[in-house]
Amino acid sequence: MRLTPSQLRADVYRLIDQVITTGEPLEIDRNGTIVRLVPPSASSWLDRLPRREGVVVGDPEDLVHNDWSEGWTPDPL
């Protein structure tokens, strides 16, 4: 969406909220020069998880080489 500075000034808070919610950049045209209002790049929900120290006690590589076949049964469909 492209606006003039006057259009931006008339409704700046709503337009900023729109950029945040939609992720669509807003372009402001001032005398032929374009200025963009762009939201920050979205981070993954995994990046926002709190770090939990000590959840895996021991060497995580031991989990890779563990034999899980003893407790596994096929799904009876």
N, CA and C of each residue as an Amber inpcrd file, in Angstrom:
protein
   231
   0.8480000  -1.1640000   0.0000000   0.0000000   0.0000000   0.0000000
   0.8990000   1.2350000   0.0000000   0.5670000   2.1990000  -0.8440000
   1.3690000   3.4110000  -0.9440000   0.5280000   4.6140000  -0.5240000
   1.0940000   5.4380000   0.3480000   0.4100000   6.6110000   0.8740000
   1.2900000   7.8420000   0.7660000   0.6810000   8.9930000   0.9480000
   1.4380000  10.2280000   1.1020000   1.6640000  10.4570000   2.5970000
   2.6080000  11.2950000   2.9660000   2.8020000  11.5790000   4.3870000
   1.5460000  12.1380000   5.0590000   0.7530000  12.9230000   4.3390000
  -0.4820000  13.4590000   4.9180000  -1.4790000  12.3600000   5.2360000
  -1.5890000  11.3580000   4.3510000  -2.4760000  10.2250000   4.6010000
  -1.9870000   9.4020000   5.7930000  -0.6820000   9.2600000   5.9000000
  -0.1080000   8.5390000   7.0350000  -0.4000000   9.2810000   8.3330000
  -0.2030000  10.5620000   8.3510000  -0.4040000  11.3700000   9.5470000
  -1.8550000  11.3230000  10.0120000  -2.7930000  11.2390000   9.0800000
  -4.2130000  11.2370000   9.4320000  -4.6150000  10.0040000  10.2300000
  -3.9280000   8.8770000  10.0040000  -4.3410000   7.6390000  10.6680000
  -3.1340000   6.7500000  10.9930000  -2.1040000   7.3330000  11.5570000
  -0.8300000   6.6460000  11.7430000  -0.9460000   5.3970000  12.6160000
  -1.6920000   5.4430000  13.7170000  -1.7500000   4.3030000  14.6230000
  -2.4680000   3.1080000  14.0040000  -3.5480000   3.3630000  13.2990000
  -4.2660000   2.2710000  12.6420000  -3.3930000   1.6470000  11.5510000
  -2.6820000   2.4790000  10.7990000  -1.8260000   1.9690000   9.7260000
  -0.6580000   1.1550000  10.2770000  -0.0790000   1.5910000  11.3790000
   1.0060000   0.8090000  12.0040000   0.4710000  -0.5330000  12.4740000
  -0.6960000  -0.5340000  13.1150000  -1.3040000  -1.7970000  13.5530000
  -1.5980000  -2.7100000  12.3700000  -2.0150000  -2.1320000  11.2570000
  -2.2970000  -2.9180000  10.0540000  -1.0270000  -3.5870000   9.5310000
   0.0750000  -2.8610000   9.5250000   1.3510000  -3.4330000   9.0740000
   1.7550000  -4.5820000   9.9940000   1.5620000  -4.4090000  11.2900000
   1.9420000  -5.4500000  12.2510000   1.0860000  -6.6940000  12.0710000
  -0.2250000  -6.5290000  11.9250000  -1.1130000  -7.6930000  11.8460000
  -1.0450000  -8.3990000  10.4970000  -0.9430000  -7.6470000   9.3960000
  -0.9440000  -8.2790000   8.0800000   0.4520000  -8.6670000   7.6080000
   1.4800000  -7.9770000   8.0970000   2.8330000  -8.2330000   7.6270000
   3.1280000  -7.5660000   6.2960000   2.1450000  -6.8560000   5.7450000
   2.3260000  -6.1810000   4.4580000   2.9940000  -4.8350000   4.6730000
   4.0890000  -4.5510000   3.9570000   4.7890000  -3.2740000   4.1360000
   3.9240000  -2.0980000   3.6930000   4.1950000  -0.9640000   4.2630000
   3.5040000   0.2820000   3.9270000   4.5320000   1.2090000   3.3020000
   4.2060000   1.7530000   2.1270000   5.1170000   2.6560000   1.4330000
   4.6030000   4.0770000   1.5350000   5.4900000   4.9860000   1.9070000
   5.1570000   6.3950000   1.9980000   5.9440000   7.1080000   0.9060000
   5.2270000   7.8010000   0.0260000   5.8440000   8.5010000  -1.1020000
   5.9700000   9.9820000  -0.7520000   7.2120000  10.4250000  -0.5890000
   7.4820000  11.8340000  -0.2590000   8.3220000  12.4370000  -1.3730000
   7.6830000  13.2400000  -2.2240000   8.3610000  13.9140000  -3.3360000
   9.1380000  12.9390000  -4.2160000   8.5400000  11.7900000  -4.5080000
   9.1730000  10.8080000  -5.3850000  10.1000000   9.8380000  -4.6860000
  10.3630000  10.0240000  -3.4090000  11.1990000   9.1060000  -2.6470000
  10.2770000   8.2110000  -1.8170000  10.5210000   6.9240000  -1.8970000
   9.6960000   5.9460000  -1.1970000  10.3840000   5.5470000   0.1080000
   9.6160000   5.6010000   1.1880000  10.0670000   5.1250000   2.5000000
   9.1490000   3.9760000   2.8700000   9.7140000   2.8630000   3.3360000
   8.9190000   1.6890000   3.6700000   8.8520000   1.4740000   5.1740000
   7.6500000   1.1670000   5.6340000   7.4310000   0.7360000   7.0100000
   7.1870000  -0.7640000   6.9310000   8.1580000  -1.5440000   7.4410000
   8.1270000  -2.9980000   7.3020000   8.1880000  -3.6260000   8.6880000
   7.3150000  -4.6220000   8.9530000   7.3940000  -5.3000000  10.2510000
   8.6500000  -6.1570000  10.3160000   9.1340000  -6.4500000  11.5160000
  10.3090000  -7.3190000  11.6170000   9.9810000  -8.7040000  11.0890000
  11.0040000  -9.3950000  10.6410000  10.7710000 -10.7440000  10.1240000
  10.2220000 -11.6260000  11.2410000   9.2640000 -12.4330000  10.8760000
   8.6090000 -13.2920000  11.8640000   9.5740000 -14.3780000  12.3310000
   9.6000000 -14.5690000  13.6130000  10.4340000 -15.6390000  14.1430000
   9.5840000 -16.8800000  14.3260000  10.2230000 -17.9960000  14.3500000
   9.5370000 -19.2680000  14.5400000   9.0270000 -19.3760000  15.9700000
   7.9400000 -20.0920000  16.1610000   7.4150000 -20.2910000  17.5140000
   8.4180000 -21.0940000  18.3450000   9.2600000 -21.8540000  17.6900000
  10.2910000 -22.6030000  18.4140000  11.3180000 -21.6560000  19.0300000
  11.5810000 -20.5350000  18.3650000  12.5360000 -19.5630000  18.8970000
  12.0120000 -18.8810000  20.1610000  10.6820000 -18.8500000  20.3250000
  10.0890000 -18.1830000  21.4790000   9.8880000 -19.1090000  22.6800000
  10.1750000 -20.3870000  22.5270000  10.0340000 -21.3120000  23.6560000
  11.0860000 -21.0130000  24.7170000  10.7080000 -21.0780000  25.9890000
  11.7180000 -20.8550000  27.0270000  12.7100000 -22.0060000  27.0670000
  13.9510000 -21.6810000  27.3270000  14.9960000 -22.7040000  27.3890000
  14.8620000 -23.4620000  28.6930000  14.8680000 -24.7600000  28.6260000
  14.7280000 -25.6230000  29.7940000  16.0420000 -26.3910000  29.9890000
  16.7800000 -25.9730000  30.9640000  18.0480000 -26.6320000  31.2560000
  17.7870000 -27.9410000  32.0050000  18.5560000 -28.9530000  31.6850000
  18.4980000 -30.2050000  32.4250000  17.3460000 -31.1180000  32.0580000
  16.6680000 -30.8770000  30.9430000  15.5590000 -31.7540000  30.5570000
  16.1130000 -33.1050000  30.1240000  17.1380000 -33.1010000  29.3060000
  17.8020000 -34.3460000  28.9180000  19.0050000 -34.4950000  29.8300000
  18.9180000 -35.4720000  30.7040000  20.0150000 -35.7170000  31.6340000
  20.9080000 -36.7740000  31.0070000  22.1370000 -36.4330000  30.8020000
  23.0670000 -37.3680000  30.1690000  23.4250000 -36.8910000  28.7800000
  23.9460000 -37.7990000  28.0070000  24.3940000 -37.4960000  26.6550000
  23.2360000 -37.6810000  25.6810000  22.8320000 -36.6450000  24.9490000
  21.7370000 -36.7890000  23.9880000  22.0130000 -37.8150000  22.9040000
  23.2660000 -38.0720000  22.6060000  23.6110000 -39.0800000  21.5930000
  23.1730000 -40.4750000  22.0240000  23.0530000 -40.7100000  23.3370000
  22.5920000 -42.0230000  23.8090000  21.1520000 -42.2820000  23.3790000
  20.3530000 -41.2520000  23.2200000  18.9680000 -41.4200000  22.7800000
  18.8920000 -41.8780000  21.3250000  19.8450000 -41.4470000  20.5240000
  19.8490000 -41.8160000  19.1140000  20.1020000 -43.3040000  18.9420000
  20.9490000 -43.8590000  19.7620000  21.3490000 -45.2540000  19.6050000
  20.5660000 -46.1850000  20.5260000  19.4950000 -45.7180000  21.1100000
  18.6770000 -46.5360000  22.0000000  17.7760000 -47.4490000  21.1700000
  17.5450000 -48.6800000  21.6400000  16.6760000 -49.6320000  20.9500000
  15.2580000 -49.4780000  21.5000000  14.3700000 -48.9190000  20.6750000
  12.9890000 -48.6590000  21.0880000  12.0310000 -49.7770000  20.6620000
  12.5090000 -50.8160000  19.9860000  11.6360000 -51.8300000  19.4260000
  10.9300000 -52.6740000  20.4910000  11.4770000 -52.7620000  21.6940000
  10.8840000 -53.5880000  22.7370000   9.5330000 -53.0410000  23.2020000
   9.3780000 -51.7300000  23.2860000   8.1380000 -51.1450000  23.7600000
   7.1900000 -50.7300000  22.6490000   7.5570000 -50.9400000  21.4030000
   6.7660000 -50.4750000  20.2650000   5.8410000 -51.5810000  19.7630000
   4.5900000 -51.2260000  19.4910000   3.6550000 -52.1610000  18.8690000
   2.9950000 -51.4260000  17.7050000   2.7460000 -52.1380000  16.6170000
   2.1170000 -51.4860000  15.4610000   0.6790000 -51.0640000  15.7830000
   0.2210000 -50.0280000  15.0930000  -1.1370000 -49.5210000  15.3010000
  -2.1480000 -50.5220000  14.7360000  -3.0590000 -51.0310000  15.5580000
  -4.0180000 -52.0390000  15.0520000  -5.2060000 -51.3820000  14.3500000
  -5.0820000 -51.1560000  13.0650000  -6.1860000 -50.5580000  12.3010000
  -7.0020000 -51.6010000  11.6970000
